[in-house]
Amino acid sequence: MLVIIPTWMVDDEQVVLGGIGERIRLGICADARLLPDDSSSGLTVGIFESNASRDRYRVTGWVLEVRDRGSELIVDAGQCRLVVRLGMGSGRLRSGDAVSVEATLGVIAAYEWNDFAIPDVRADWLVRSVQTVGDMYELDVIPAA
């Protein structure tokens, strides 16, 4: 699973950047757009699929919490819990609903946990590769056993 980390987060010690083979603790967020209503039916909770390019994923899961008038969701996607940021929001989703989004995955900066009272969705991840692309890092991670 490819997550994008802006270099400023590492420079400001908001995120610890692990090396290949290292175990790191991250909170994953998804900058997303909702897929059509029927996209959740028949999909398995927890699927992350590459979609068109390396850094776009289909994330399917269950809404645990609706925050900020629907612009932010806490989602259980099976292999992880993550914060899904929808921008304009969705007033139609409620806790317990199935949801499917297309998203770019990133990480939550250290200051955000307290400043925005984000529920703790951090988990341990194993780093498979690290690349620098412009002013971003691309980490390929898998859930740590």
Backbone as a printed PyTorch tensor [residue, N CA C, xyz], in Angstrom:
tensor([[[  0.8520,  -1.1580,   0.0000],
         [  0.0000,   0.0000,   0.0000],
         [  0.9030,   1.2270,   0.0000]],

        [[  0.7230,   2.0930,  -0.9530],
         [  1.5720,   3.2720,  -1.1070],
         [  0.9590,   4.4580,  -0.3730]],

        [[  1.7110,   5.0340,   0.5720],
         [  1.2670,   6.2410,   1.2650],
         [  2.2280,   7.3770,   0.9430]],

        [[  1.6700,   8.5650,   0.8240],
         [  2.4330,   9.7590,   0.4640],
         [  2.6730,  10.5740,   1.7340]],

        [[  3.9240,  10.9910,   1.9360],
         [  4.2800,  11.8120,   3.0930],
         [  5.0090,  13.0530,   2.5870]],

        [[  4.4410,  14.2490,   2.8070],
         [  5.1590,  15.4710,   2.4270],
         [  6.4670,  15.5740,   3.2150]],

        [[  7.5240,  16.0530,   2.5690],
         [  8.8240,  16.1370,   3.2360],
         [  8.7740,  17.0290,   4.4770]],

        [[  7.8980,  18.0550,   4.4920],
         [  7.8290,  18.9410,   5.6660],
         [  7.4340,  18.1650,   6.9170]],

        [[  6.6050,  17.1230,   6.7720],
         [  6.1950,  16.3400,   7.9440],
         [  7.3960,  15.6420,   8.5850]],

        [[  8.2970,  15.1530,   7.7510],
         [  9.5000,  14.4960,   8.2610],
         [ 10.4550,  15.5510,   8.8170]],

        [[ 10.6430,  16.6520,   8.0800],
         [ 11.5420,  17.7230,   8.5220],
         [ 11.1060,  18.3140,   9.8610]],

        [[  9.7880,  18.4510,  10.0740],
         [  9.2420,  19.0170,  11.3090],
         [  8.9890,  17.9570,  12.3850]],

        [[  9.4530,  16.7480,  12.1500],
         [  9.3120,  15.6230,  13.0840],
         [  7.8520,  15.3290,  13.4240]],

        [[  6.9760,  15.5150,  12.4410],
         [  5.5600,  15.1800,  12.5980],
         [  5.3050,  13.7050,  12.3160]],

        [[  6.2260,  13.1020,  11.5620],
         [  6.1480,  11.6880,  11.1960],
         [  7.5690,  11.1450,  11.2120]],

        [[  7.7270,   9.9410,  11.7230],
         [  9.0250,   9.2790,  11.6730],
         [  9.0660,   8.4440,  10.3960]],

        [[ 10.0580,   8.7060,   9.5680],
         [ 10.2030,   8.0000,   8.2970],
         [ 11.0570,   6.7640,   8.5340]],

        [[ 10.4890,   5.6030,   8.3340],
         [ 11.2280,   4.3570,   8.5440],
         [ 11.9970,   3.9370,   7.3100]],

        [[ 12.9810,   3.1010,   7.5150],
         [ 13.7380,   2.5330,   6.4120],
         [ 13.1620,   1.1860,   6.0150]],

        [[ 13.6490,   0.6520,   4.9200],
         [ 13.1660,  -0.6300,   4.4160],
         [ 13.3400,  -1.7090,   5.4860]],

        [[ 12.2610,  -2.4570,   5.7240],
         [ 12.2710,  -3.5230,   6.7090],
         [ 11.9540,  -3.0810,   8.1300]],

        [[ 11.8410,  -1.7730,   8.3430],
         [ 11.5510,  -1.2740,   9.6890],
         [ 10.0480,  -1.2360,   9.9570]],

        [[  9.7160,  -1.3630,  11.2330],
         [  8.3360,  -1.2740,  11.7000],
         [  8.1150,   0.1630,  12.1700]],

        [[  7.0650,   0.8110,  11.6480],
         [  6.7530,   2.1810,  12.0550],
         [  5.2780,   2.2670,  12.4320]],

        [[  4.9430,   3.2610,  13.2450],
         [  3.5600,   3.4690,  13.6740],
         [  3.0260,   4.7000,  12.9590]],

        [[  1.9630,   4.4940,  12.1760],
         [  1.3660,   5.5760,  11.3870],
         [ -0.1450,   5.5780,  11.5190]],

        [[ -0.7110,   6.7610,  11.4060],
         [ -2.1460,   6.9080,  11.2050],
         [ -2.3490,   7.2350,   9.7380]],

        [[ -3.1280,   6.4170,   9.0460],
         [ -3.3400,   6.5930,   7.6040],
         [ -4.5870,   7.4410,   7.3660]],

        [[ -4.4880,   8.3580,   6.4080],
         [ -5.6520,   9.1330,   5.9940],
         [ -5.8250,   8.9710,   4.4890]],

        [[ -7.0370,   9.1870,   4.0500],
         [ -7.3640,   9.0540,   2.6320],
         [ -8.0350,  10.3350,   2.1640]],

        [[ -7.4020,  11.0250,   1.2130],
         [ -8.0560,  12.1540,   0.5580],
         [ -8.8800,  11.5430,  -0.5570]],

        [[-10.2000,  11.6410,  -0.4180],
         [-11.0530,  10.7500,  -1.1920],
         [-12.2350,  11.4360,  -1.8500]],

        [[-12.8130,  10.6720,  -2.7660],
         [-14.1230,  11.0270,  -3.3220],
         [-14.9860,   9.7770,  -3.2160]],

        [[-16.2400,   9.9910,  -2.8650],
         [-17.1690,   8.8710,  -2.7540],
         [-17.4130,   8.2490,  -4.1100]],

        [[-17.5240,   6.9400,  -4.1290],
         [-17.9290,   6.2350,  -5.3390],
         [-19.4470,   6.1280,  -5.3210]],

        [[-20.0720,   5.8740,  -6.4610],
         [-21.5400,   5.8220,  -6.5140],
         [-22.1250,   4.8840,  -5.4600]],

        [[-23.3710,   5.1680,  -5.0840],
         [-24.0570,   4.4290,  -4.0210],
         [-23.9510,   2.9240,  -4.1490]],

        [[-24.0270,   2.3980,  -5.3570],
         [-24.0470,   0.9480,  -5.5210],
         [-22.6500,   0.3240,  -5.5120]],

        [[-21.6040,   1.1370,  -5.3810],
         [-20.2410,   0.6020,  -5.4550],
         [-19.8670,  -0.2480,  -4.2430]],

        [[-20.5770,  -0.0850,  -3.1270],
         [-20.2440,  -0.8570,  -1.9300],
         [-20.8180,  -2.2680,  -1.9760]],

        [[-21.8850,  -2.4610,  -2.7340],
         [-22.5190,  -3.7740,  -2.7370],
         [-21.6180,  -4.7900,  -3.4140]],

        [[-21.4540,  -5.9270,  -2.7790],
         [-20.6650,  -7.0060,  -3.3460],
         [-19.1670,  -6.8860,  -3.1370]],

        [[-18.6910,  -5.7980,  -2.5520],
         [-17.2540,  -5.6460,  -2.3080],
         [-16.9180,  -6.1360,  -0.9130]],

        [[-15.7340,  -6.6570,  -0.7630],
         [-15.2890,  -7.1580,   0.5230],
         [-14.6830,  -6.0380,   1.3400]],

        [[-15.0480,  -5.9550,   2.5940],
         [-14.4510,  -4.9560,   3.4810],
         [-12.9620,  -5.2250,   3.5600]],

        [[-12.1530,  -4.1840,   3.4000],
         [-10.7210,  -4.3210,   3.5480],
         [ -9.9470,  -4.3750,   2.2560]],

        [[-10.6020,  -4.2310,   1.1150],
         [ -9.8710,  -4.3010,  -0.1510],
         [ -9.2050,  -2.9560,  -0.4440]],

        [[ -7.9270,  -3.0290,  -0.7790],
         [ -7.2120,  -1.8820,  -1.3210],
         [ -6.7860,  -2.3130,  -2.7220]],

        [[ -7.2920,  -1.6500,  -3.7430],
         [ -6.9430,  -2.0120,  -5.1200],
         [ -6.2940,  -0.8280,  -5.8040]],

        [[ -5.2510,  -1.0890,  -6.5540],
         [ -4.6580,  -0.0360,  -7.3650],
         [ -5.6710,   0.3460,  -8.4300]],

        [[ -5.8080,   1.6200,  -8.6870],
         [ -6.8090,   2.0930,  -9.6210],
         [ -6.1720,   3.1070, -10.5740]],

        [[ -5.9340,   2.7280, -11.7800],
         [ -5.4010,   3.5910, -12.8460],
         [ -3.9310,   3.9620, -12.6400]],

        [[ -3.5900,   4.5790, -11.5230],
         [ -2.1880,   4.9070, -11.2650],
         [ -1.7960,   4.3260,  -9.9150]],

        [[ -0.5090,   4.3230,  -9.6290],
         [ -0.0110,   3.6610,  -8.4190],
         [ -0.5680,   4.2220,  -7.1240]],

        [[ -0.9140,   5.5050,  -7.1140],
         [ -1.2640,   6.1050,  -5.8380],
         [ -2.7570,   6.3750,  -5.6560]],

        [[ -3.6040,   5.7580,  -6.4530],
         [ -5.0530,   5.8620,  -6.2560],
         [ -5.5700,   4.4910,  -5.8650]],

        [[ -6.3680,   4.4430,  -4.8260],
         [ -6.8710,   3.1790,  -4.2980],
         [ -8.3780,   3.2250,  -4.1360]],

        [[ -8.9810,   2.0560,  -4.2180],
         [-10.3730,   1.9060,  -3.8130],
         [-10.3260,   1.3950,  -2.3820]],

        [[-10.9240,   2.1460,  -1.4930],
         [-10.9750,   1.7710,  -0.0840],
         [-12.4300,   1.4810,   0.2450]],

        [[-12.6870,   0.2890,   0.7280],
         [-14.0360,  -0.1270,   1.0690],
         [-14.0640,  -0.5450,   2.5230]],

        [[-15.0560,  -0.0800,   3.2380],
         [-15.1350,  -0.4400,   4.6450],
         [-16.4330,   0.0010,   5.2780]],

        [[-16.4180,   0.0600,   6.6060],
         [-17.5860,   0.4450,   7.3960],
         [-17.3110,   1.7590,   8.0980]],

        [[-18.2760,   2.6630,   8.0700],
         [-18.1530,   3.9440,   8.7520],
         [-18.2950,   3.7090,  10.2600]],

        [[-17.2700,   4.0780,  11.0140],
         [-17.3140,   3.9760,  12.4720],
         [-17.8070,   5.2760,  13.1010]],

        [[-17.4430,   6.3960,  12.4610],
         [-17.8030,   7.7050,  13.0010],
         [-17.8650,   8.7160,  11.8600]],

        [[-18.8380,   9.6170,  11.9400],
         [-18.9650,  10.7200,  10.9830],
         [-18.5680,  11.9870,  11.7260]],

        [[-17.6250,  12.7380,  11.1550],
         [-17.1080,  13.9390,  11.8060],
         [-17.2270,  15.1440,  10.8850]],

        [[-17.2010,  16.3130,  11.4900],
         [-17.1470,  17.5860,  10.7580],
         [-18.2140,  17.6640,   9.6630]],

        [[-19.4580,  17.4480,  10.0490],
         [-20.6180,  17.5260,   9.1430],
         [-20.4720,  16.6160,   7.9240]],

        [[-19.8210,  15.4800,   8.1200],
         [-19.7120,  14.4980,   7.0450],
         [-18.5090,  14.6550,   6.1440]],

        [[-17.6600,  15.6530,   6.4060],
         [-16.4870,  15.8250,   5.5410],
         [-15.3400,  14.9070,   5.9520]],

        [[-15.4640,  14.2830,   7.1150],
         [-14.4290,  13.3660,   7.5840],
         [-15.1020,  12.1390,   8.2010]],

        [[-14.5970,  10.9780,   7.8170],
         [-15.1340,   9.7180,   8.3210],
         [-14.0160,   8.9070,   8.9500]],

        [[-14.3400,   8.1550,   9.9960],
         [-13.4270,   7.1520,  10.5270],
         [-13.9590,   5.8400,   9.9680]],

        [[-13.1090,   5.1270,   9.2190],
         [-13.5410,   3.9390,   8.4900],
         [-12.7050,   2.7290,   8.9050]],

        [[-13.3850,   1.6090,   9.1110],
         [-12.7220,   0.3320,   9.3500],
         [-12.6660,  -0.3860,   8.0100]],

        [[-11.4650,  -0.5320,   7.4670],
         [-11.2880,  -1.1670,   6.1610],
         [-10.7040,  -2.5710,   6.3100]],

        [[-10.9450,  -3.1930,   7.4430],
         [-10.4830,  -4.5590,   7.6450],
         [ -9.0460,  -4.6330,   8.0960]],

        [[ -8.1090,  -4.3700,   7.1830],
         [ -6.6970,  -4.4450,   7.5470],
         [ -6.2150,  -3.2170,   8.2940]],

        [[ -7.0130,  -2.1590,   8.3240],
         [ -6.6680,  -0.9690,   9.0940],
         [ -7.9010,  -0.0910,   9.2790]],

        [[ -7.7650,   0.8240,  10.2240],
         [ -8.7420,   1.8970,  10.3820],
         [ -8.0630,   3.1560,   9.8620]],

        [[ -8.8300,   4.0070,   9.2110],
         [ -8.2360,   5.2090,   8.6580],
         [ -9.2120,   6.3630,   8.6820]],

        [[ -8.6640,   7.5610,   8.5250],
         [ -9.4530,   8.7730,   8.4340],
         [ -9.6720,   9.0570,   6.9560]],

        [[-10.9300,   9.1530,   6.5510],
         [-11.2730,   9.4490,   5.1570],
         [-11.7520,  10.8960,   5.1020]],

        [[-11.0480,  11.7000,   4.3120],
         [-11.3700,  13.1270,   4.1720],
         [-12.0430,  13.3480,   2.8240]],

        [[-13.2880,  13.8110,   2.8830],
         [-14.0960,  13.9480,   1.6720],
         [-14.1660,  15.3700,   1.1430]],

        [[-13.6300,  16.3280,   1.8430],
         [-13.6960,  17.7080,   1.3660],
         [-15.0750,  18.2930,   1.6000]],

        [[-15.9580,  18.1800,   0.6330],
         [-17.2970,  18.7570,   0.7340],
         [-18.2080,  17.9590,   1.6580]],

        [[-17.8540,  16.7330,   1.9420],
         [-18.6370,  15.9380,   2.8680],
         [-19.7750,  15.1850,   2.2150]],

        [[-20.4280,  14.4200,   3.0430],
         [-21.5770,  13.6500,   2.6000],
         [-22.5390,  13.5320,   3.7610]],

        [[-23.6330,  14.2330,   3.6910],
         [-24.6240,  14.1940,   4.7490],
         [-25.3890,  12.8930,   4.8080]],

        [[-25.2340,  12.0420,   3.7870],
         [-26.0390,  10.8160,   3.7370],
         [-25.4410,   9.6590,   4.5210]],

        [[-24.1580,   9.7000,   4.8520],
         [-23.5190,   8.5740,   5.5260],
         [-23.6950,   8.6570,   7.0340]],

        [[-23.8940,   7.4880,   7.6430],
         [-24.0640,   7.3700,   9.0880],
         [-23.1500,   6.2670,   9.6110]],

        [[-22.8940,   6.2670,  10.9000],
         [-22.1220,   5.1790,  11.5090],
         [-22.7880,   3.8560,  11.1940]],

        [[-21.9570,   2.8650,  10.8240],
         [-22.4660,   1.5380,  10.4790],
         [-22.7070,   1.3340,   8.9960]],

        [[-22.7230,   2.4200,   8.2040],
         [-22.9230,   2.3020,   6.7530],
         [-21.6850,   1.7320,   6.0760]],

        [[-21.9030,   1.0040,   4.9990],
         [-20.7980,   0.6000,   4.1300],
         [-20.4280,   1.8010,   3.2700]],

        [[-19.1400,   1.9280,   2.9710],
         [-18.6900,   3.0520,   2.1560],
         [-17.5690,   2.5820,   1.2420]],

        [[-17.5160,   3.1650,   0.0650],
         [-16.4430,   2.8940,  -0.8790],
         [-16.0030,   4.2200,  -1.4770]],

        [[-14.6890,   4.4570,  -1.4410],
         [-14.1360,   5.7050,  -1.9600],
         [-12.9440,   5.4150,  -2.8510]],

        [[-12.6490,   6.3470,  -3.7170],
         [-11.3950,   6.3390,  -4.4700],
         [-10.5080,   7.3650,  -3.7920]],

        [[ -9.2400,   6.9890,  -3.4870],
         [ -8.4460,   7.8600,  -2.6300],
         [ -6.9550,   7.7870,  -2.9090]],

        [[ -6.2850,   8.8610,  -2.5340],
         [ -4.8400,   8.8950,  -2.3860],
         [ -4.5840,   8.7530,  -0.8960]],

        [[ -3.6490,   7.8990,  -0.5160],
         [ -3.3880,   7.6390,   0.8940],
         [ -2.2060,   8.4540,   1.3940]],

        [[ -2.3590,   8.9970,   2.5840],
         [ -1.3060,   9.7690,   3.2170],
         [ -1.2350,   9.4110,   4.6870]],

        [[ -0.5690,  10.2550,   5.4650],
         [ -0.4420,  10.0120,   6.9020],
         [ -0.9200,  11.2320,   7.6740]],

        [[ -1.2500,  11.0090,   8.9190],
         [ -1.7260,  12.0650,   9.7950],
         [ -0.5230,  12.6050,  10.5790]],

        [[ -0.3310,  13.9210,  10.5340],
         [  0.7830,  14.5700,  11.2360],
         [  0.5410,  14.5370,  12.7420]],

        [[  1.6280,  14.5250,  13.5130],
         [  1.5520,  14.4200,  14.9760],
         [  0.6570,  15.4970,  15.5940]],

        [[  0.7570,  16.7470,  15.1310],
         [ -0.0250,  17.8280,  15.7360],
         [ -1.5290,  17.6330,  15.5520]],

        [[ -1.9360,  16.9140,  14.5030],
         [ -3.3630,  16.7590,  14.2120],
         [ -4.1030,  15.9300,  15.2590]],

        [[ -3.4130,  14.9850,  15.9120],
         [ -4.0930,  14.1200,  16.8910],
         [ -4.7320,  14.9340,  17.9880]],

        [[ -4.0000,  15.8910,  18.5430],
         [ -4.5490,  16.7180,  19.6290],
         [ -5.3260,  17.9230,  19.1110]],

        [[ -4.7790,  18.6250,  18.1230],
         [ -5.4100,  19.8540,  17.6450],
         [ -6.8120,  19.6070,  17.0820]],

        [[ -7.0350,  18.4500,  16.4710],
         [ -8.3330,  18.1750,  15.8480],
         [ -9.0700,  17.0070,  16.5000]],

        [[ -8.5490,  16.5370,  17.6330],
         [ -9.1870,  15.4420,  18.3890],
         [ -9.5550,  14.2600,  17.4880]],

        [[ -8.6110,  13.8600,  16.6580],
         [ -8.8450,  12.7240,  15.7540],
         [ -8.7550,  11.4320,  16.5580]],

        [[ -9.7360,  10.5450,  16.4110],
         [ -9.6380,   9.2480,  17.0900],
         [ -8.3560,   8.5250,  16.6600]],

        [[ -7.7550,   7.8110,  17.5990],
         [ -6.4720,   7.1650,  17.3380],
         [ -6.6480,   5.9470,  16.4270]],

        [[ -6.2810,   6.1020,  15.1650],
         [ -6.3520,   5.0110,  14.1870],
         [ -4.9570,   4.5060,  13.8330]],

        [[ -3.9650,   4.9030,  14.6380],
         [ -2.5920,   4.4930,  14.3480],
         [ -2.4430,   2.9770,  14.4420]],

        [[ -1.5650,   2.4590,  13.5990],
         [ -1.2660,   1.0280,  13.5850],
         [  0.2080,   0.8580,  13.2190]],

        [[  0.7070,  -0.3490,  13.4420],
         [  2.0860,  -0.6670,  13.0750],
         [  2.1370,  -1.1430,  11.6300]],

        [[  3.0980,  -0.6180,  10.8870],
         [  3.2810,  -0.9260,   9.4680],
         [  4.7190,  -1.3400,   9.2260]],

        [[  4.9320,  -2.2080,   8.2730],
         [  6.2610,  -2.6380,   7.8640],
         [  6.5940,  -1.9330,   6.5470]],

        [[  7.7390,  -1.2520,   6.5100],
         [  8.1430,  -0.4890,   5.3220],
         [  8.7820,  -1.4280,   4.3070]],

        [[  8.2250,  -1.4660,   3.0870],
         [  8.7850,  -2.2960,   2.0160],
         [  9.6750,  -1.4970,   1.0820]],

        [[  9.3770,  -0.2250,   0.8930],
         [ 10.2420,   0.6270,   0.0770],
         [  9.9810,   2.0870,   0.4190]],

        [[ 10.9860,   2.9240,   0.1240],
         [ 10.8970,   4.3700,   0.3330],
         [ 11.4650,   5.0400,  -0.9100]],

        [[ 10.7180,   5.9910,  -1.4600],
         [ 11.1980,   6.7640,  -2.6040],
         [ 10.9350,   8.2400,  -2.3400]],

        [[ 11.8060,   9.0910,  -2.8660],
         [ 11.5670,  10.5310,  -2.8340],
         [ 11.1090,  10.9430,  -4.2230]],

        [[  9.9730,  11.6240,  -4.2710],
         [  9.4200,  12.1170,  -5.5360],
         [  9.0800,  13.5900,  -5.3230]],

        [[  9.9300,  14.4810,  -5.8520],
         [  9.7350,  15.9130,  -5.6390],
         [  9.8330,  16.2430,  -4.1670]],

        [[  8.7930,  16.8800,  -3.6230],
         [  8.7930,  17.2290,  -2.1990],
         [  7.9380,  16.2620,  -1.3750]],

        [[  7.8750,  15.0180,  -1.8540],
         [  7.1150,  13.9750,  -1.1650],
         [  7.9600,  12.7110,  -1.0180]],

        [[  7.6330,  11.9530,   0.0160],
         [  8.1380,  10.5900,   0.1410],
         [  7.0000,   9.6490,  -0.2180]],

        [[  7.3250,   8.5680,  -0.8900],
         [  6.3610,   7.5040,  -1.1480],
         [  6.8300,   6.2860,  -0.3540]],

        [[  5.9980,   5.8540,   0.5830],
         [  6.3070,   4.6650,   1.3730],
         [  5.3760,   3.5350,   0.9410]],

        [[  5.9530,   2.4030,   0.6330],
         [  5.1580,   1.2120,   0.3770],
         [  5.1560,   0.4340,   1.6840]],

        [[  3.9620,   0.3120,   2.2930],
         [  3.8470,  -0.3310,   3.6040],
         [  2.8190,  -1.4510,   3.5830]],

        [[  3.0030,  -2.3930,   4.4950],
         [  2.0190,  -3.4500,   4.7110],
         [  1.7790,  -3.5390,   6.2120]],

        [[  0.5970,  -4.0180,   6.6240],
         [  0.3680,  -4.1590,   8.0540],
         [  1.4350,  -5.0390,   8.6950]],

        [[  1.9720,  -4.6000,   9.8360],
         [  2.9790,  -5.3930,  10.5490],
         [  2.2690,  -6.5150,  11.2900]],

        [[  2.8710,  -7.6870,  11.2670],
         [  2.2490,  -8.8440,  11.9340],
         [  2.4550,  -8.7890,  13.4230]]])
